[in-house]
Amino acid sequence: MRLGELAGKEIININDGARLGVVGETDLSIDAETGQIQSIVLPRKMGFMNFWAEKQELVIPWEAVRKVGVEVIIVELDQATPSFGKFLA
């Protein structure tokens, strides 16, 4: 599969059915030597009240991807323990 084929696919968590984001509004972490995707990095949506707060991102390890379909990417994440980090924009 080519990287361009992932663009526009919605990312859905199989555990709770939550829409996490859309590829194209995300970043991909790619191993420079092998070219393999390591993770999908989603910026967390911030409300107006959090405008000045530090932005966060949700990192989805590629191992959490269960299925890449025609329109969606199904991931398996335990939302009780999401992996957040600083957004480096």
C-alpha positions in Angstrom: 0.0 0.0 0.0 1.2 3.5 -0.8 1.2 6.3 1.6 -1.2 8.3 -0.6 -3.7 5.5 -0.3 -4.1 6.2 3.4 -5.0 9.8 2.9 -8.6 10.6 3.8 -9.3 7.4 5.7 -11.0 7.9 9.1 -9.4 6.3 12.1 -11.8 4.4 14.4 -11.2 2.7 17.7 -12.7 -0.8 17.7 -13.0 -0.8 21.6 -15.5 2.1 21.8 -16.3 3.1 18.3 -14.7 6.5 18.8 -13.7 8.5 15.7 -10.1 9.5 16.4 -9.3 11.5 13.3 -8.6 11.4 9.6 -5.3 10.5 7.9 -4.2 13.8 6.3 -4.9 15.7 9.5 -2.3 13.5 11.2 1.4 12.8 11.1 3.0 9.4 10.5 6.2 8.4 12.2 8.2 6.4 9.7 11.4 4.4 10.2 13.9 6.2 7.9 15.9 3.0 7.2 13.1 0.6 6.5 10.4 2.9 5.3 7.9 1.2 7.6 5.3 3.2 9.5 5.9 3.2 13.3 3.0 5.2 14.5 0.1 7.5 13.6 0.3 10.8 15.5 -3.1 12.6 15.9 -3.2 16.2 17.3 -5.8 16.4 20.0 -8.7 18.7 19.3 -8.6 21.7 21.6 -11.5 23.9 22.5 -11.5 27.6 22.7 -10.8 27.6 26.4 -7.7 25.5 25.9 -6.3 27.8 23.2 -3.3 28.8 25.3 -2.8 25.4 26.9 0.0 23.2 25.7 -1.1 21.2 22.7 -1.2 17.4 23.0 -1.1 14.5 20.5 -2.3 11.0 20.6 0.3 8.5 19.4 -1.2 5.3 17.9 1.5 2.5 17.5 1.2 0.8 14.1 0.9 -2.5 16.0 -2.5 -1.2 17.2 -3.8 -1.1 13.6 -6.1 -4.0 13.1 -7.5 -3.4 9.6 -7.1 -0.9 6.8 -10.3 -0.7 4.8 -11.5 1.3 1.8 -12.7 4.2 4.0 -11.5 3.6 7.5 -8.6 2.4 9.5 -9.6 0.2 12.5 -7.3 0.5 15.6 -7.5 -1.2 19.0 -6.7 1.3 21.7 -7.5 1.2 25.4 -8.7 4.8 25.8 -8.3 4.4 29.6 -4.6 4.6 29.1 -4.0 6.7 25.9 -0.4 7.7 25.0 -0.2 11.5 25.0 2.8 13.6 24.2 3.7 17.2 23.5 2.6 18.4 20.0 5.7 19.5 18.2 4.2 21.9 15.6 
